[in-house]
Amino acid sequence: MPEALNARGEAILRKFSKALAIDFFHTHPRAEALLWVQELQEDKQSQMGGFNIRYEHHLKSKMMGIFSDMMNHEISWCKIRYIF
């Protein structure tokens, strides 16, 4: 199991520029309807001045904790490379 010792978990919770999110809603409406729920989103202005849509920050924090807990419970030998 040497390969398993090098495995690392990764999770990226979606965040988009508002313009890109609107474009995706038009080009992939069924997929976006499953991935984005308005009640779970919030608008955020980036440090560069752009406007983004992301998961509400308390929910995102909770989802990151759940992911970490699942990794530790199911595959404790696999460390998390990154999650954001």
QUINORJO-V613935 format. One record per run of one state. SS is the DSSP state (H for helix, E for strand, L for the rest). FROM is the first residue (numbers start at 0). TO is the last residue. If there is no record, write none. Layout:
{{SS;FROM;TO} {SS;FROM;TO}}
This chain:
{{L;0;0} {H;1;4} {L;5;6} {E;7;10} {L;11;13} {E;14;16} {H;17;26} {L;27;27} {H;28;34} {L;35;36} {H;37;39} {E;40;44} {L;45;49} {E;50;54} {L;55;55} {H;56;73} {L;74;77} {E;78;82} {L;83;83}}
